[in-house]
Amino acid sequence: MLKRFLLLALGSLLCLGSVWATPISPEVSLRIAQQFFRGSSLRSSEPSLTLSYIHRPQNTQAKQTHLRASEVIAPTYYYIYNRGENDGFVIVAGDDRLEQILAYSYEGHFSVESAPREALYWLKGIDKEIETFYRTDMFYSTSPKSTRELPQKQVAPLLEKEQIRWDQGYPFNSECPVDPFTSRKCVTGCVATALAQVLRFHKWPDVGTGSHSYIDSMYTPHITRSVTFNTHYDWANMPGTYDPNTIENKEMVAKAYGLLMRDAGHAVDMTYSSRGSGALDTYIVRALRDFFKYSGETHLLYRGQVNQEKWEGTIRTELDNERPVIFFGQGEGGHCFVCDGYDDKGLFHFNWGWGGKANAYYRLTALQPSSLGTGAGMGFYDYAQSIVVGAAPCRDGECGEKAPLSTPSVSLRAKILPNSGGEKITMAGIYMQSAQTLMHCTLRFAIYDGKETRVKEGQPDVGNLSVYIPYISRDTFEVKDLADGTYTLKLEYALEGKDYKPLHFLYDEPSIAFITIADHKVSKIEYDVPIDWLSVDPKTVKADKLYSYEKSEVSFTVHNSSKREMYLPAQLFCVDGQTFNREEGTPDYRYSAGVQMITVPAEGDAEITFSGFRPILPKDSKANLYLRIPRLNPDEPGTDFGFYNKRMARSAARRIAKDCIVKLPGSYTDATLVCELVTEGPIQIVCTDNNVRPCKFEIRNEGSLYDPTGSKAAIRALLTTGYNDQEGNVEVLAVSTNALSGKIGKGEKKYFVPMFSLGREFSFLAGKDGLLRILTVVSDQFGLSDFGQKIFGTIKVPVHFILKNSNEGGIEVIPQEIMLYPNPATTETTLRTILPMEQISIEAMDGKHIASYKVDGVQSFQIPTNQLMAGEYIVRCATSNGKTLMTTLLVR
């Protein structure tokens, strides 16, 4: 659900220290790959190595033919070598300042075209880390590298002991339900596959325990699924690798696989589909402890609750104890897989749950260990990372007392009650639990003195907390009877029969307040984390590389005044100082220089660099630079809990530099196409028309010659549903039947009026919103593909689809049972229905529950979309007559 945005950086290839850095050529990379396999093999003869893939950013492979060998091109990020037909692969870095080996496997074959999406997400994450590498000045210093030692110990891949390489299709889904829409078997889901592989590794339980029912909300009407965990699992007939050519008892094996996968899926409340099945991380702990007889100490650990060192150390400890680690991460969607080993080079082995595809050793970060603090983690784990810890089989029947699944997280605020003369303080805390479907607990506010003696406690609030739903508690204390001094204010919770414990912090949210009493009045309120913890020293801003319509770079130093490591998104804007010159504000999105995740050490500094962006400003302009982070509200607690969407949307950007001169580059390295919408007013498209010309664009070239000759590339328009996220995933409805082809010289402008041929089959779009997009595409026998030529300016235009009434020639909008407007939405959208609504639920496209609202008979309700991540969601509405309506919501 959470996204990350980082920009391309070209960077210098020269290190100004005692060691000269060099790009690694294909010849050198081959020697590195050969040396790697020689050093790890006892074979007398080695299969030959084949260079299968060279990765450079932004399709620069295609541009290389237009450059002389002496010219500077985008650097090679990495090389992928395959050994023999199926004898392993190695990914070699393209720069000698990076770790030489980014990933490897002693068996299998790595193909970018057929790799599972999780592996491709990891490669994108490596891209981001390498981009950061090229952007960051710290790599040009003469300071010696950190001497932090890599672990001497290593753990061979645990699942590979029996070559456990399972998948989500047949035969593993042999006992999964049938999709009522497609009449095909549903896939098992990545959560069930990861869980089942770990169960198979331990060959436990012998038989499950208990029973379970839940409602699968993937379909309308919803389906109740039930299972009794009385299956004696036939581990002997669950081979690690399924090979239909060698397995004799195929039906028996399929049955054994299927029953385990069915139980694993039902145990985690799987929402089933033949296209993709999904479940929450919360339920896998319940499944292990309640149904599969694993230790009561099994629990989830969230990345947001520990620093990088603790996170990595916990993973190693689990593997040292032969417990494969179930991983959860959020990127374009939710993903679950298994980490089952690590080596002495700092790499971890991952099993993706795709039949062995791309199972290999991967680096958690492409940088040296010393730079973990500047931005850590695999690229698709940016926010909501979690792992299962302590999952040990209870073979002796003693699973021990169940530890709390996880402590609820809190965002806390306190302030002096108005008109109380400082003698009363009011508190508010928003909290959320991610441990179980429903948590029964009691909550209270309490004040402790300097000796941790409780001096005041509030009225207990009995709560039934649904998973991932925020709740709020408020209370007021008189403080005139307290002696002068500093006190600690907490929001505490207690499970039935247990003592009170403080709620946990998450990321940068305050969880404890410190109040100072003087003369029996509150004189000061502080928190365990400052409300405004980040600052930028203007003297550290370097903006001498701002170029008109050309790749530019800005760097600056941020300071963290808190005692927590901070890991959050930051967005830079480069705007025209004449049109936007205030201290704070939110500039137009077109002037964004990108969003990237930053990590700032506790009470420390971090150098941040934005690179590769192109200011849409003419030469000699005076640019102002603004930085936006998701800032805390000083008065009210937050509900983002590490996702940052709502806070980022409402946070103003602060000016960090002004009157920075935008220069003309010595030469333009690329064509720079700028698109502007000429048509005024809202754009409506008759979705049944065979000849639609909705609007007109001006396209001009500010850079070097744009010449697509010979590439079959042209500028076209696309109609899509949904808002394009940073990975480019949208559903294309139609492609313009015409195109703007040919050369565009420097300074030349052309006009483009896209035309679409729709028809009656598109009538379902009536009353809905979409986007018209301008881009360069290649059309060949394989269909359409992105040419890679970036276009700036207005390249995404909101459109609204309507119907033409053939009798009257006017416009008729089809009445809808359920409607959302606006859609796409940014901060909020209004849901309207013909029938009164009772409850509204929002789900991710993989079926994961996001939010619910009880609305009690209204026909119109405002949904706060600024609390949702950018992307597509399913909105379900239960009406007063028992009917369930469904539509999709697109959030920008």
N, C-alpha and C positions, 0 to 999 in steps of 0.2 A: 504494500500500500504506500510505501514511502519511496520517494524518488530522490535521485541525486543527479546534479547537472555539473559537469566539469567541461572546460573549454580546451580546444586543441592548442598545443604549444609547440613551436618549432625549436626555439632555444639554440644557443651556441653549442658547438661540439668541442670547445676548448676549455680545459680546466687550468686555471691560473696558479696551480700549486707546483710542487716539485714533481708531480706525476702528470704526464701528458695524457689526456683522455682521447680516445679514438673511436669512431664508429666501427662496429664489427662487420667486416665484409662477409659475403657468402663463403669465400674460401676459408676465412678464419673461423666462421661459425661451424663449418664442416669439420674442421680439426677439433674444435671444442666438443662437438657431438661425438666424434670418433673416440676422443680421449675419455669422455664420460662412460661410454659403453665398454671400452677396454678395461677401465678401472673397476668395473662392476661385474665383470663376467670372467668365467674360467674356461670359456670355450676356446678351442684351438683355432677355430675359424669363425669369423663373424659374418652374418648376413650384411649385404650392402646397405648403405644409408641413402635415402632418397630425400632431396629437398622438396617437400610437398607444398609449402606455403611460405610466402614472405609477406609480413604484415606491415603496411605503412598506413598512416591515417588519411582519411578523406580521399580514398581511391587514387592515391598518388602513383600507384603502379601504372594506371592508364596514362598518366601524364608523363611518365618517365621518357617515353619515346620522343617527346618534343624537346628534351633537354640534352645539352652536351654533357659529357661525362664530368667535366670540370665544374659544372654548375651545381649550386647548392639546391638540393631537393629535400622534401620532408624526410626525416630520419626513419630508418628501419626500426620498428619496435621489437620485433622478434622473428625468428625463423622456426619452422616446424619440420623436423626430420622424422621420417618413418624408417624403421629397421625391418628389412625384408618385407614379407607379405603381412605378417601378423606377430612380429617379434618385438613390439614395443615402439615407443616414440620419445622424443625429447624436444622441448621448446627452449631455444637458446635466445638470450637477450641480444638486442642489436647495438648495445653500447657497453663499453668495458667498465663503466662506473656502476652499472647495475649488477645484481647477482647474475652470474653466467647462466645458470639453469633455473628457469621459471617453473617448469613442470616436466615430469617424465613418467614413463611406465616401462616395465621390462617385458610387457606383452601387450597384444592388441595393436590397433592402428588408429591414428587420429586423422579424421577428415573434417574440415571446417564445414563442408556441405552437409554431412550427415551427423554431426555431433549433437548430443542432446542440448536442449535450450539452457540447462543449468551450466553446462561447460561453456557455452557461448557467453552467458552472463558473466562467468568468471573471467573470460578473456576480455570482455568489455571493462571489467573492473581493473584488470591489469593495464588496459589502455589508460584508464584514469590515473592510476598510480604513476605510470611512465610519463604521462602528460604533466603531472605534478612535479616529477623529477626534472623535466626540462624547464619548468617554470621557476623553480625555487633557487634563489641566489645562494642558499647555504651549500649547494653542491659546487660552487665556484670558489669556496674559501680554501685557505691553505691549512686549515685546522685538521689534525689527524682524525681518522674515523674512530668511532666508538670501539672500545675493546670488549664490549659485552660479548660473553662467550655463548656460542651456540650449544645446545644440549649435547653431551657426549653420548647419551643413551639414545636408542631408537627402538621403535616398536613396529615390527613388520605388520602389514595390513591384516587385521584380525579376520575380516570376512574372506580373505583370500586363502586362509588355511584350508577351506573346503570349496574355494572358488564360488562363493555365494554371489551370484550376479542375476538378480531377479528383475522383472519388468512389470508393467501394468496391464499388459494384454494377456492373450491366451498363452499357456494354460492357467496363469495365475488368477485370472478373473472368471474362471469356470463356474464359480458359485455366486458371482455378483448378480445383482438384479438386472433386468432388461430395461433399457431406456424406452419409455412409452412413446417418445417422439420419433425415434429412429428404428425401433424394434431390434436394436443391437445390444449386446452385452455391455454394461457399463465398465469402464476401466476401474482398476482397484483404487487409484489415487496415490499420490506420492507419500502421504502420511502413512497409509496402511502398508505400502511397500517398504518404507524405511523401518517401520515397527516390526513387520513380519521378518525382515532380514535379520534384525537383532535377535528376535525370538529364536529364529533358526540357528543362529550362531551359538546361543546358549543351549539350544534344544530343550527349551523350557517355556511353558509349563508342560507337564505330562498331560494334564487336562485342566481346562479353565474352571472358574468358579463363579457362581451367581448368574444373574440374567439382567437384561437391559433393554429398554425401549426408548425410542426417540422419534421425533418428527423430521422427516426429510423434506425441506422446503424448496427443493429444486423445481418441483412441479406444482401445478395447480390443477386439481386440489392437492394439498400436501399428502404425503404418504407416511404412515406410521410403520416403522421398522422395528422388529423385535428379534432377540436372539437369546438362547440359553447356552451358557458356556459349559456344555457338558461333553464337548468333543474330545476324544483321546487323540491327540495330534500324532500323526503317523510320520515322525521325523525320518524314519528310514526310507520312506518313499518321497522325500523332498530333496532331490539332489541339488547341490549348489548351483549347477548350471544345467539348464534344460536343453537337451539336444535330441530332437525327435528322431534323428537317424540312428541313435544308439540306445535310447530308452525303450525297454521292452513293454512294460506295463503302463502304457500311456494313459489309459483311463484312470488307473489307480493313482498314478502320479498327479494327474490333473485334479482329481478329487481331493488329494491330500493338500496340494497347493491351495485349491479353491476354498476349502473349509477354513484354513488358517487365515487367508486373506479376507474372507467374509467376516470372520470373527474380529479381526483387527479393524476392519472398516466400521463395523457396527459399534465396536467398543469406543471409537472416537467420533461418533455421530457423523459419519461420512454423508455428505450430500452427493448423490450419485448422478453421473451423466456418462454417456458414451464418448463425449468430447473431452471431458476432464472432471474428475471428482475431487472434492476438497474437504478439509476439516481444520479445526483450530488446534494450535499447539497445546492449549489447556488440557484437552481431553486425553492426550496420549499418556500423561502422568496418571490420570484416573484409571485408564485402561491397564497400565502396568501394575498398579497397586491393588485395584479392586477386582480385576478379572483374570489377570495372568500370573498372580502370585510372585510379585517382585517386591523388593525391600520397601518398607514404609518410609525410608529415607529418600526415595526417589522424588525428585523435584525439578522444577524448571529454574534455570539461571538466565537472567536477562542481561544483555550486553550493557544496557543503560544503567545498571546498578553496580558495575565494577569497572575498574580501569583495564587498559589493554593487557598489562602484565598479569593481573589476576585472571582475566578471561583465558588467555593462552595457557597459563599454568594449570587452570582447572581442567582444560581439555587434555593436557598431557597426563595429569594425575589419573583421570578416568581411563585413558588408554593404557597407562602403566598397570592398572588393575584389571586389564582385559575386559573392559566395558566399552564396546563401540558407542560412540556419541551420536545421538540423533540431533541433527541440526535443523533449525528453522530460520528462515530469512524472508524478508520482504523486498521485492523489487518491482517488476511489472505486475507480479502476482505473488501469491504465497508459494514457497518451495520448501520441501523437506527431503533430506537425504542423510547420509551417514558418513561421519569421519571415523576411520578405523585404524589409523596408524600415523606415525611420523618418523622422519629420518634424522640423521645428525647434521643435515645441511639447512635445517630450519623449515622444511617443507612438510605438509600434512597430506595424508592419503584420503581421497574422497571416493565414495561409492555413490553414484548419482541415481541408482535405481532404474537404469535403462538397459538392463541386460548386459552390463559390463561396458557399454560404450563410454569411452573417455574416463573410465576409472583410472586414477593416476595420482601422483604426488603433485600438489599445488602449493604455491606460496601464498600465504595469507596477505602478504604485501609484496610488491615488486621491489621495494626499496631495501636498503641496508637495515639491519635490526636497529641501528642507532636512530633511524628516522621514523620509527613506529609512532612517535608522539605527534608527528605533523599531519597524520591522516591515516587511519588504519582500517583494515578489513577488506574482505572480498567485495567486489564492486556492487553486488546486488544485495548487500546486507546493511545498507547504510543506516537504517533506523532500528527496525523491529527484529533484532536478532535474539534468539534464545536457544538454549541447549538443554537436553535432558541429562541430569546429573544423578549418580548414585543408583542406577538401575541394575541391581544385583539380584539374581534368582534366589528365592527362599526354598532351597531344596530340602531343608530340614523341617519345613512347616512353620518356622518362626520368622515372621517378617518384621517383627518389632512394631513399636508404636508408630503410627503414621505422623510424620512431621507435617506441619502446615504446608500446604501445597505451594503457596507463595504469599508474602505479605502484601496487602493492598498498598498502592502508591497514593500519595497525597500531594496536593498543591494547597498551601496554607497562606492565609493573610490575616493580619491583625491591625486594628486601628482604634484610636481613641473615639469613644462614643461622643457624637456632637452634643454640645450643651451640658456635658457632664463635668466640666472643669478639670478634665484629666483624671477623674476618680473612677471612671469605668472604661473598660476596654471590650471591644466586640471582636469576635473571631469568626472566620469562615474557612471551611476546608472542603475542597472537592476531591473525592477519592474514587478509586476504581480498582476492582480486583480482577485478576486474570487467571484465577486458580481453578475454578469449578463453575458448573452451570449456575448454582445458587449458593452463596455463602451466608450462613446465619451467624451473625456476630452482634456484639454490643459496642458502641462507640461513645467516646466522651472526650471533652477537652480537659486538660489538667495543667496546673502551674506548679513548677518545682523550683525550690530555692537553689542556692549555690552548692549545697551539699546533696543535691538530688533527693531532697525530702519533699514529698508532695504536700503543698500548702493549700491548694484549692482544686476542686474537681467539679465538672459540670454535670448537668442532668444526663444520665445515660440515654442513648438513642439506640433502640433496638432496630437492627437493619437486616433485610434480606437482599443481599447484593447480587444482581445478575451479572454474568460475566461480560466484561468490556463495556459496561454501562456506567457513566459517571454519576455520582450522587453528591449531595451537598449537605453539610451540617453547619449550623450557626449557634453561637452562644454568647453570653455577655457576663463578665465578671466585674465585681467591685474590687478595687485595689487599695482603697483608703486605709484598710486595716493592715496592709503589708508594710514591713519595715523597709527603709531605704536599701537599695541594692539592685542587683541584676537577677532576673528570674527567667526561667525557660518555660515556654508555652508549647504544648504538644497536643496533637490529636491522636488518641490511642484507640486500640480495638482489642476485644477479647472474644475468643471463641468460647463455646459453651464449656464451663468448668475450668477455664484457663485464666491465667493472670493477664492483666492488660499489658500490651506492648505498643510502642510507637509505630505509626505507619511509616512506610519506607519512602525515601526520596526516589525520584526518577529524573535522570538527566539534570536539567538546571532549575527545576521547580523547587522553591523553598518548602521545607517540610517542618521546620522548627522556627519559632519566633523567640527573640530575646528582648525582654522589656526591662527598661531601667526605671526604677521608682525613686523619686526625690521629693521630699516633703509630702509623702503619701499620695503622690500623683505620678502618672506616667509622663516621663520626660523624653523618652526615646524608644523607638521600636526598630529592631534590626532582625535579620534572618540568618539562617545558616548558609545562605548564598545571597550575595547582593542582588537587589532588584536590577540594577544597571551595572553589570559587572564588566562589560567590554568597553574599551576605549581605544582610540587611534591617535597617536601622536602625529600631528600634521607634518612635523619635520621628517618623518620616516617615509612620507609618500613620494614615490618616484614615478613621475608621469612624463618623462622626456621621450617616450616612445609611442606617442599618440599620432597616428597617421590617418589622413582623410581616406576613408573607404579602403583602408589596407590593414592587414593584421597588426595589432598593437599590443602593448603590454603596460600594465600598471602594477606596482607592488607597494606594500605598506606593512607596518607592524601593528598587531593588535595585542593588547594587554588584558589578561584575565586577573581581576582582583579577588576572585573567589578561591576557596580552598578545594574546589572540585575541578577535575579535568572537564573541559567543555567540548562537546562534539555536536555540531549543529550546522545548518546551512547558512551561507552568507551570499548575498547578491550585490553585485556592483553595477552602478549605472554611470554612463558617460553621456552627459546631456549638454545641450547648447546653453551656455551661461546667460545669454540674453533673454531666453524664454523661460528659464527655470533657475531661479537664483535665491531660493529661500534656504534657511538653515536646515529645515526638515520638510519632508514631503515624499510623495510617491511619483516618480517620473513615469512617462509613458513606457510601456513594456518594450517598445522598439529600441529604446536606448539602453536596454539591459546588456551588460557585458558578460552575463552568465551567472549561474548559481553553482556553488561548489560546497562540499562538506569541508569544514575546518575543524581541527582539533587543537585546542589551546591548553597547555599544561596549567595545573593549579598554580595560582600566584606567579604566573610566568608569561612569556611572550611567544608569539608565533609570527613568522614572516609569511604573508599571504601574497600570492601573485595571480593575477588574472591575465591570461595571454590568449592570443589567437582571435580576439574579437575585433570587429571593424567598426570604428565610430562612423555613424551616418551623419557626418558633419563635413562641410567644405573646408579647404585649407584656410589657415589663419583664424579659424574659429577659436573662441575661448570656451573651453569645456569645463564644466563643474563635475566633480566626482562625488557620488553618493554611495554609502554602504548601508545595506539593510540586513538585519538579522531578526529572528523572531523574538522580540523583546517581551519581557514580563510586564503584566499589568500590575502597578503598585497597589491598587485598591482591591482588586477582585482576583480570586484564585483562577487558574486556567484549567481547561479541559482537554488540552492536546495530548498530554502524557507522552511526550517524546515524538509525536508526529509533526508538530510545528505548523500544521496547515493554517489553523485559525489565527494563531499569533503572527505568522508571517504575513497573512493577508491584511491584518489590521496595523502592522508595524510600519511606521514611517521610516524612510531612508534618511540617514544623517549625512550632511555634507562633510567630506574629509579633505577636500581640496577645491580650489576655485581658480578660474582664469588660467587653466592649463592650455597651452597653445597646441592646436592641432596642425601638424605640419604635412606638407606634401611629401610622399615617399620619394626616394631617389628613382625608383621605378616600381611599377605594379607587378607583383609576381603572378597575378591572376586577373582574369576578367572580373569585373565587379558590377554585377547587374542589380539595379535598383528598380523596384516595382512600386507604382503608386496607383491607387484606385481613382479613376476619373469620375465615375458615376456617383452622384450624390443620393443620399437617402437610403432607407432600408432596401435590401435586395430580396425580391420575392421571385420564386421559380414555380411555374405551373408544371407540376410533376407528371402530367399526362401528355405534355406537348412533345412533338417530334422535332421541333426546331426552336430551341430555347437559346436566346442571347441575353443573359441577365445583366451584364455590366461590361464596362470598358476599362482597360488598364494602359498606363504608360510605362514602358520599360526602357530604361536608359543604361548605358554602360559608362561607369566612372573610371574603369581600370583599363587594362590592356585589352587587345583585340579578343573578342569572344568569337571563336571559330569552331563550330561543331562539325565541320565538313569531314565526311568519311566516317563519322561515328553514329550516324542515323539518329542523332539526338535533336530534340526540338523542345521549345517551351510550350507546355500544355497546361490545361486546367483540369482539376479533379473535383468532383463532388463527393463528399464523404459524410458519413455519420460520425459523430463523436469529435472530441478534441484531440489533436495529435500530441501524445506525450513525447518525452525526449527520446524514446526508443523508436518512434515512428509508427506505432501500431494503430491503424485505423481501418475501418471497413470502407472500401472504395465502392461508391454507387455507380458512378459513370465517369468516363474520360471524354474530354472535349473531342468532337469529331474534326476540328480544325486545330492548327498549331502555328506557332511563330517559329519559323525555321530560318536557317542561314546565319551569316555573320552579322555581328553588331560591333561597329568600330568604337574606338575611344571617343567619348563625348556624344555619340549618336543616340537618338531615341527612336523607338518604334511603338506602335499602338497595337493592342491585341484585344479582340472581342471574342471570347470563347463561346462556342456553340455546342449544345448538348442535344442528343436525340434520346428522349425518354420514352413515354408511352404509358398505356394503361397498367402495365405490370408494376409501375412505380406509384400507383395511386395510394398505396399503403403509407407513403410519406406525407400525405396531406395533413396539415396542421402541425407538423414536426419541424424542428430546426436542424440545420446542418452547417457545413463549412464548404466554401469554395477555396481551393488551394492552387497556387501557381508554383510550378516547379519544372525542372528540365528532366526529360525522360528519354529513354532509348526504346524504340519499338523494333522488335525483330521477331524471328520465328519462335522465340521463347516467351513472347509477350512483352509487357512493359517493365522496365527497371529504371531506378533512379540513376541519372547520369552523374550526379555528384557535384554539378555546378551550382554553387549556392546563390540564391537570389535574396536580396535584402528588401526591406520596406514592407509594404502591405501585401503579404503573400497568403494571408488567411482572412477570409471575409465571411462573416456570419450570413446565412441565408435562411429564408423561411419558405417551406413548401406549401403550395396551395393547389386547389382544384379549379378548373374552368367549368362553369355551368354551360353546357352545350346549347341549352334552350334560350337562355337570356343573354349569353355572351358575357355575363359578369363573373364574379369570383364567388365561389361557394366553399367555405371551410367545413369539412366533415365534422359532425358532432362526435366527440370522443367521450367514452365512458370515464377515462382517466387522462388528465392533461397536466403537463409541467410547463411553466413559463417563468423566466427564460430557461431555455435548454439548448445549448450549453449554458451553465451558470457559473458564477464566480463566488459571490458572497452568500446569496440566498436564491431560492426558487420557490414558486407557489404551486402547490399541488391542488388541483380541483377535480372533483368527481361529480357525476350526476346523482349518485346515491350517497347517503350519509356514511361517513367513515367512522370506524371504531378503533382501528389500529393501523399504523404505518410501520413498515420495516424496510431497512436499507441493507443490501447485501453486495459484496464484491462479486465480480463476474464468475469467480470460482466457487461461489456459494457461501463464503464466509460471512457470518453475521457482523454488521457494522454498527447499526443503531436501531432503536425502536421508539415509537411515540404512541402513547394512548391519547386519542383525540375526541372520543365520546360524542359522536354524532355530527361533527362539522362536515361541511362540503368544500372547505378551503383551508389550507394549512401551509404556513411558511416553513420550509426546510432550510436550516442554516448550513448551506453548502461550504461555507468557509471552515467548517469543522472536518471536511472530507479532503482526502488527497486528490490531486488531479487524476482523472481517469473516468472509466465507465462503471456504472452501478446499476443494479436491479432494484427497483422500488416496487414493493408489494403493498397492497392496501386491502384490508379486510373491511367489507361494508356491513351495514346494519342487517342486510338480508342473508348474510352468510356467504356472500360471493367474494372471491378474491380477484382483484384487478392487478395487472402488472404492466410496468413500462420501464424504460431505461432512462437513466439520468447521466448526463455528461458534465463533468466538473472540470473547469479550467484551473 
